Amino acid sequence: MKNCINAINERRSIKFFDTNRSIQRETLKEILTLANTTPSSINLQPWDVIVVETPENKKVLRKCAQNQAKVEEASATLIIIANPRALEENIDRTLDSWIKLGNITESAKDIYKTMANKLYSDDYTSQKRALFAVKNASFFAMSIMIIAKFFGLDTHPMDGFDEEEIKKAFNIDSYKIIPLLIGIGYKSENFQLSERAFRRPLEEFVKFI
Ligand SMILES: Cc1cc2nc3c(=O)[nH]c(=O)nc-3n(C[C@H](O)[C@H](O)[C@H](O)COP(=O)(O)O)c2cc1C
């Protein structure tokens, strides 16, 4: 519990990464495996990730991201992708696993499918689907940043980028959405973190009723 609170308190957006240190592929996989336990609507997991780790690819991504140096200086920069078609792609696997686990009966399958299409629309290009995908992919992204901190790593979320340019450069389907990029690596020793900036007091945004 204490470790979890520490990780949340110590996570900061790190502008300067140590370019001499890189993260092992296995560590990145472990972080992504843990993040993959993130909850999602009907367990549909509407997220994909492209781990941009080669110097050439990071250079290309930096160009698409307002030339932000951290994109290139991070050990890897993750392109977080929200997939509005995850309903069609994953619902059978989710429902079948629930049937296998005894959570639902075979006859409930169609009921769930109808409900899912009603909740999230049967049109994967609709706004409802975009919200569904981005909402869940953003939870996934937050998990990555907290888990990375547990591993002694730092991150930087970014939305300063041209989505269309990234899709073109990295061959991402046009109907998919990129909610953010996450730089991941080790903080540069030369970078002095300032104290955490202003956070609104609870009374301003929480209502107990
Ligand atoms: C979705 C998202 C997008 C962000 N985009 C950028 C960005 O493009 N460039 C940048 O320097 N910081 C970006 N930030 C970092 C925020 O400025 C930072 O999280 C905020 O100032 C709070 O600081 P902290 O993360 O250290 O607590 C982004 C943060 C989030 C959550």
PDBQT file of the ligand as one rigid body, heavy atoms in Angstrom, charges set to zero:
ROOT
HETATM    1  C1  LIG A 301      -2.750  13.851 -21.628  1.00  0.00    +0.000 C 
HETATM    2  C2  LIG A 301      -1.559  14.706 -21.255  1.00  0.00    +0.000 A 
HETATM    3  C3  LIG A 301      -0.857  15.386 -22.235  1.00  0.00    +0.000 A 
HETATM    4  C4  LIG A 301       0.263  16.156 -21.938  1.00  0.00    +0.000 A 
HETATM    5  N1  LIG A 301       0.972  16.742 -22.961  1.00  0.00    +0.000 NA
HETATM    6  C5  LIG A 301       2.152  17.350 -22.706  1.00  0.00    +0.000 A 
HETATM    7  C6  LIG A 301       2.988  17.798 -23.781  1.00  0.00    +0.000 A 
HETATM    8  O1  LIG A 301       2.697  17.615 -24.966  1.00  0.00    +0.000 OA
HETATM    9  N2  LIG A 301       4.152  18.432 -23.476  1.00  0.00    +0.000 N 
HETATM   10  C7  LIG A 301       4.535  18.619 -22.182  1.00  0.00    +0.000 A 
HETATM   11  O2  LIG A 301       5.601  19.201 -21.944  1.00  0.00    +0.000 OA
HETATM   12  N3  LIG A 301       3.772  18.174 -21.145  1.00  0.00    +0.000 NA
HETATM   13  C8  LIG A 301       2.603  17.518 -21.363  1.00  0.00    +0.000 A 
HETATM   14  N4  LIG A 301       1.855  17.011 -20.335  1.00  0.00    +0.000 N 
HETATM   15  C9  LIG A 301       2.376  17.071 -18.950  1.00  0.00    +0.000 C 
HETATM   16  C10 LIG A 301       1.617  18.034 -18.038  1.00  0.00    +0.000 C 
HETATM   17  O3  LIG A 301       2.011  19.352 -18.282  1.00  0.00    +0.000 OA
HETATM   18  C11 LIG A 301       1.895  17.609 -16.582  1.00  0.00    +0.000 C 
HETATM   19  O4  LIG A 301       1.359  16.330 -16.361  1.00  0.00    +0.000 OA
HETATM   20  C12 LIG A 301       1.290  18.595 -15.589  1.00  0.00    +0.000 C 
HETATM   21  O5  LIG A 301       1.910  19.853 -15.685  1.00  0.00    +0.000 OA
HETATM   22  C13 LIG A 301       1.413  18.097 -14.151  1.00  0.00    +0.000 C 
HETATM   23  O6  LIG A 301       2.759  17.839 -13.804  1.00  0.00    +0.000 OA
HETATM   24  P1  LIG A 301       3.205  16.428 -13.193  1.00  0.00    +0.000 P 
HETATM   25  O7  LIG A 301       2.852  15.379 -14.225  1.00  0.00    +0.000 OA
HETATM   26  O8  LIG A 301       4.685  16.536 -12.980  1.00  0.00    +0.000 OA
HETATM   27  O9  LIG A 301       2.443  16.213 -11.927  1.00  0.00    +0.000 OA
HETATM   28  C14 LIG A 301       0.708  16.270 -20.592  1.00  0.00    +0.000 A 
HETATM   29  C15 LIG A 301      -0.018  15.589 -19.596  1.00  0.00    +0.000 A 
HETATM   30  C16 LIG A 301      -1.115  14.812 -19.911  1.00  0.00    +0.000 A 
HETATM   31  C17 LIG A 301      -1.830  14.033 -18.808  1.00  0.00    +0.000 C 
ENDROOT
TORSDOF 0
